[in-house]
């Protein structure tokens, strides 16, 4: 998979949940804000053909790569990446109150 296809996959998978998507072709990185709350960065490693994903926090860019005991797959095939994005989405949704998720949905989907 190339980074342009990864961008399309992230954009399609998250839909309204993601905004401010960006693509850095030099770093082979795709990033976006999930639920206007979490900075997700995904990348592809050419040397080993691996996929990576994490939630970035703070100025020092501490990154969470384990999500309630689950890790994203290192495999870079579409099915594995979709499963990894689901792990990240589930984690983010658990960290946000239901009232916020309902309001976010209403603001971006039903408005």
MOTARA-V799015 format. One line per field, one symbol per residue. ss: DSSP state (H for helix, E for strand, L for the rest). A space follows every 10 residues. Layout:
# MOTARA-V799015
ss=???
This chain:
# MOTARA-V799015
ss=LLHHHHHHHH HHHHHHHEEE EEEELLLLEE EEEELLLEEE EEEEELLLLE EEEEEEELLL LEEELEELLE ELLLLLLHHH HHHHHHHHHH HHHHHLLHHH HHHHHHHHLL L
